[in-house]
Amino acid sequence: MNSADVKYFERHMVEENPSSWELEFWWEMSDLPLKNFFNTSGVLYKQLGLKDKLPQMTAEEQLQLLGTNGLLVKRPLLVGEDFVLVGFREEEWQNKLLR
């Protein structure tokens, strides 16, 4: 719990990588493009040349790839009961958490 009395569970995404099925569930719940779940500024993303490869991949292939390494997943990732937030945008987080 933090100073705003918001209960949460912290998970280190690199050490405890999410599975492809978790990622699929979160993606579907988020209504965001799947690309938003990729850490596009990360070194691994760039080393794998994913900027050019992702558009050619199916959603299933992208989810499988995301499930292989937590460094590929954009963080922070907040999963609520009825929403998913990817990346930190203060106003968006406040609207969801303090409503």
C-alpha positions in Angstrom: 0.0 0.0 0.0 1.3 3.5 -0.7 0.4 7.0 0.6 -2.8 7.1 -1.5 -4.0 3.8 0.1 -3.8 2.0 -3.2 -3.1 -1.7 -2.7 -0.8 -3.3 -5.2 1.5 -6.3 -5.9 4.9 -5.6 -7.4 6.4 -7.9 -9.9 9.9 -7.5 -11.4 9.1 -8.2 -15.0 12.7 -9.0 -16.0 13.2 -11.5 -13.2 9.7 -12.9 -13.4 8.9 -12.6 -17.1 5.2 -12.7 -18.0 4.0 -15.6 -20.0 2.6 -15.2 -23.5 -0.9 -16.0 -22.2 -0.7 -13.4 -19.5 0.4 -10.9 -22.1 -2.4 -11.8 -24.4 -5.0 -11.4 -21.6 -3.5 -8.0 -20.7 -3.3 -6.9 -24.3 -7.0 -7.8 -25.0 -8.1 -6.1 -21.8 -6.1 -2.9 -22.7 -7.6 -2.1 -26.1 -4.1 -0.9 -27.0 -2.1 -1.9 -30.1 0.2 -4.8 -29.3 3.2 -2.7 -30.2 2.5 -0.6 -27.1 3.6 -3.6 -25.0 7.1 -3.6 -26.5 9.9 -1.7 -24.8 10.8 0.1 -28.1 13.6 2.1 -26.4 15.3 -1.0 -25.0 18.6 -2.3 -26.1 17.3 -5.8 -26.8 14.4 -4.5 -29.0 17.0 -2.6 -31.1 19.5 -5.5 -31.2 16.8 -7.8 -32.5 15.8 -5.3 -35.2 12.1 -5.5 -34.1 11.2 -2.1 -35.5 11.3 -3.7 -38.9 10.3 -7.2 -37.9 7.2 -6.5 -35.8 5.0 -5.3 -38.7 5.6 -8.7 -40.5 4.8 -10.8 -37.5 1.4 -12.1 -36.4 0.0 -11.1 -33.0 0.6 -14.7 -31.9 4.3 -14.5 -32.9 4.6 -11.1 -31.2 3.1 -12.4 -28.0 5.4 -15.5 -28.0 8.4 -13.2 -28.5 7.3 -10.9 -25.6 7.0 -14.0 -23.4 10.6 -14.9 -23.9 12.3 -12.0 -22.2 11.0 -9.4 -19.7 13.4 -6.8 -21.2 11.1 -6.7 -24.3 8.1 -5.7 -22.2 7.4 -2.0 -21.7 7.4 -1.0 -18.1 5.8 -0.1 -15.8 2.8 -2.2 -16.6 -0.2 -1.8 -14.3 -2.9 -4.5 -14.4 -6.1 -3.5 -12.6 -9.4 -5.4 -12.3 -10.8 -3.8 -15.4 -7.9 -2.0 -17.1 -4.3 -2.2 -18.1 -1.8 0.7 -18.3 1.4 0.4 -20.2 4.2 2.9 -19.6 3.9 5.7 -17.2 1.7 8.7 -17.9 1.0 10.4 -14.6 -2.4 11.8 -15.5 -3.6 8.5 -16.8 -2.4 6.6 -13.7 -4.0 9.1 -11.4 -7.3 8.9 -13.3 -7.4 5.1 -13.0 -6.0 4.7 -9.4 -7.6 7.6 -7.6 -11.1 7.4 -9.1 
